[in-house]
């Protein structure tokens, strides 16, 4: 599975993007990829917070595809996730 992760601004314009091919990484249980593979946390949360987090909202676009099988059907899906932050 190849995929592209993109961070978008409030108007849907690209701020940062990375394309990852299945021969480089694969999704598996208990595995995650962090800032060294995508974007520095400080850049998002501090340096360019107004661009990346307008109204405290991070907009992420994920495109996934399998090259071997070709495109059987084209479509879009949407997901909305709300994450609450608790300060202790």
Rosetta blueprint (number, residue, H / E / L):
1 X L
2 X E
3 X E
4 X E
5 X E
6 X E
7 X E
8 X E
9 X L
10 X L
11 X L
12 X L
13 X L
14 X E
15 X E
16 X E
17 X E
18 X E
19 X E
20 X E
21 X L
22 X L
23 X L
24 X L
25 X L
26 X L
27 X L
28 X L
29 X L
30 X L
31 X L
32 X L
33 X L
34 X L
35 X L
36 X L
37 X L
38 X L
39 X L
40 X L
41 X H
42 X H
43 X H
44 X H
45 X H
46 X H
47 X H
48 X L
49 X H
50 X H
51 X H
52 X H
53 X L
54 X H
55 X H
56 X H
57 X L
58 X L
59 X E
60 X E
61 X E
62 X E
63 X E
64 X E
65 X E
66 X L
67 X L
68 X L
69 X L
70 X L
71 X L
72 X L
73 X L
74 X L
75 X L
76 X L
77 X L
78 X L
79 X L
80 X L
81 X L
82 X L
83 X L
84 X L
85 X L
86 X L
87 X L
88 X L
